[in-house]
Amino acid sequence: MANPRIEEVDDASDPDEMDLEAFDFAKPQGTLQSTVEDPSETHIQPDELQRILAAQQQPGGGLSNEARQKLHREQVEKTKSYQCIYPIYFDASRSREQGRRVSKEDAVQNPLAREIVEALQHIGTTRQIPLQVAFEPTKTHPKDWANPGRIRVLVKKDGKPANNKLANKAYLYKLIAEYLKSHPATQDTPLKMRFQGLPPPKDGKAPEPAIPRGFKMGTILPLHSPALTGGGVNDMSLQDMMQQMGGQLPAGMMPPAGGSNQKKIKVVRR
């Protein structure tokens, strides 16, 4: 079978990062601890995924706060040159202009960062590629604020492929897409990843998002998504968010009909 032609994706086109901590709206009740501040939860080798998830349940990881911060800074420095991957890159509900990076045929409904990590684990194991991966659960793409999670992967180093089995990001996207298509997200998928301080969902079921009219987001989201508090996005919280961002909505977030920031946003509940 002929190999598809792969076009390189310029790393310079990666969007500026956005952290959930930049928002002060619709956060889950309870204290959500940013897992990216714990080095044991930040830098993930594919075969360490289960250990990392188990470590999330251990408060502090046995390290002092100062030691955690030091290790975190070291990990950030080490992985800052890694290439970024966001769930939106594989989102079938998005156009290329809205953030999708793969072809429509390779895109899936409700891509989640946690599943992309599993895809990388699978790729690393089955293709024997020693991937270097960093998982940042609370980072978000500026066009996909409701679906947190960013993955950093070392694809190129000094302008050259880090592994001769992985020529470029476009090829890696293809491999990830194949895994996501064969492992579609379900309502139970968000339950795979829990956070300290985040209460378990009622009845053991992940809640469905309250989607404000004019907003585009998945119907299956991580439990720490700001869209899953049950209250949606109200006028006051939206104004607070806009104030923090210089008075403008993030790219990809449409204002309510009529163009007035003071108009009440209607929430469509499922």
ABEGO torsion letter per residue (X at the ends): XBBBBBBBBBAAABBBBBBAAABABGBBBEBBBBAAABAAAABBBAAAAAAAAAAAABBGGGBBAAAAAAAAAAAAAAAAABBBBBAAAABAABBAAAGBABBAAABBBGBBAAAAAAAAAAAAAAAGBBBBBBBBAABBBAABAABBEBBBBBABBGGBBABAABABAAAAAAAAAAAAAABBBBAAAAAABBBBGBBBBBGGBBBBBBBBBGBBBBABBBAABAAAAGAEBBAAAAAAAAAAAGGBBBBGBBBBBGGBAABBBBBBBX
